């Protein structure tokens, strides 16, 4: 089995490419979904978040208010590190459980969809790094249109992440998502052919 670390930048189209893998029946382990599971009601991580960040990041029903938590950690590297220290171990454990399961099922390719692949140092634990790429200008444009952000807010979001150019430089494979969906599909099929050639038969 080969593991593919799928990443990109905000508004680059990583979710679109992830869906293409799923459509082919290739398992996709989504780090965001695992992070959501890690803070479900009653989880040790959720209790620790309450201890560190207080009741104000929870709603009236005792559920985590992700918007409030996000606003607390955004732009605050120290709090961001604290949150990652709580969530990342639980996510890593679940990821390994899923990988072991897919190995036992004989899947030749497994995709690990991780927005912060490099930041979380998961790039060291995959065989192939696949980056979904668009230029920073196009990222900003899509953020304004898709999320209703101002130009300044879009730039602030982009500044909080690794540069998409740096990610592209570290990739083994790149899917340029700047053009039409048909063009992205063509490049995706090329990537699939390359991965299948690398995977054990």
URRA-V341815 format. One record per backbone hydrogen bond with DSSP energy under -1.0 kcal/mol. CO is the residue of the C=O (numbers start at 1). NH is the residue of the N-H. E is the energy in kcal/mol with one decimal. If there is no record, write none. Layout:
# URRA-V341815
CO&NH&E ; CO&NH&E
This chain:
# URRA-V341815
2&110&-2.1 ; 3&127&-1.4 ; 3&128&-2.0 ; 4&112&-3.6 ; 5&130&-2.9 ; 6&114&-2.5 ; 7&132&-2.6 ; 9&12&-1.9 ; 13&17&-1.7 ; 14&18&-2.7 ; 15&19&-2.0 ; 16&20&-1.3 ; 17&21&-1.7 ; 18&22&-2.0 ; 19&23&-2.2 ; 21&26&-2.0 ; 22&25&-1.9 ; 27&111&-2.8 ; 29&113&-2.6 ; 30&34&-2.0 ; 31&35&-2.4 ; 32&36&-2.0 ; 33&37&-2.2 ; 34&38&-2.0 ; 37&40&-1.6 ; 40&43&-2.2 ; 43&47&-1.8 ; 44&48&-2.0 ; 45&49&-2.2 ; 46&50&-2.0 ; 47&51&-1.8 ; 48&52&-2.3 ; 49&53&-3.3 ; 50&54&-1.6 ; 54&57&-1.1 ; 55&58&-2.0 ; 57&65&-3.0 ; 59&62&-1.9 ; 63&59&-2.9 ; 64&66&-1.0 ; 65&69&-2.5 ; 66&70&-2.9 ; 67&71&-2.3 ; 68&72&-1.5 ; 69&73&-2.0 ; 70&74&-2.3 ; 73&76&-2.4 ; 76&80&-2.5 ; 77&81&-2.3 ; 78&82&-1.9 ; 79&83&-2.4 ; 80&84&-2.4 ; 81&85&-2.3 ; 82&86&-1.1 ; 83&87&-2.3 ; 84&88&-2.5 ; 87&91&-2.1 ; 88&92&-2.9 ; 89&93&-2.0 ; 90&94&-1.9 ; 91&95&-2.6 ; 92&96&-2.0 ; 93&97&-1.9 ; 94&98&-2.2 ; 95&99&-2.5 ; 96&100&-2.6 ; 97&101&-1.8 ; 98&102&-2.6 ; 99&103&-2.4 ; 100&104&-2.1 ; 101&105&-1.3 ; 102&107&-2.0 ; 103&106&-1.4 ; 108&2&-2.6 ; 110&4&-2.7 ; 111&29&-3.4 ; 112&6&-2.4 ; 113&31&-2.8 ; 114&117&-1.3 ; 116&120&-2.8 ; 117&122&-2.1 ; 117&123&-1.2 ; 118&121&-1.0 ; 122&125&-1.7 ; 128&5&-3.5 ; 129&172&-2.0 ; 129&173&-2.2 ; 130&7&-2.5 ; 131&175&-2.5 ; 133&177&-3.0 ; 135&139&-2.4 ; 136&140&-2.6 ; 137&141&-2.2 ; 138&142&-2.6 ; 139&143&-2.4 ; 140&144&-2.1 ; 141&145&-2.1 ; 142&146&-3.6 ; 143&147&-1.9 ; 143&149&-1.1 ; 150&154&-2.5 ; 151&155&-2.0 ; 152&156&-2.0 ; 153&157&-2.1 ; 154&158&-2.3 ; 155&159&-2.5 ; 158&161&-1.3 ; 163&167&-2.0 ; 164&168&-2.3 ; 165&169&-2.1 ; 166&170&-1.2 ; 168&171&-1.0 ; 173&131&-2.3 ; 175&133&-2.8 ; 180&184&-1.8 ; 181&185&-2.2 ; 182&186&-2.1 ; 183&187&-2.0 ; 184&188&-2.5 ; 185&189&-2.4 ; 186&190&-1.6 ; 187&191&-2.2 ; 188&192&-2.6 ; 189&193&-2.2 ; 190&194&-2.1 ; 191&195&-2.8 ; 192&196&-2.8 ; 193&197&-1.7 ; 194&198&-1.3 ; 195&199&-2.1
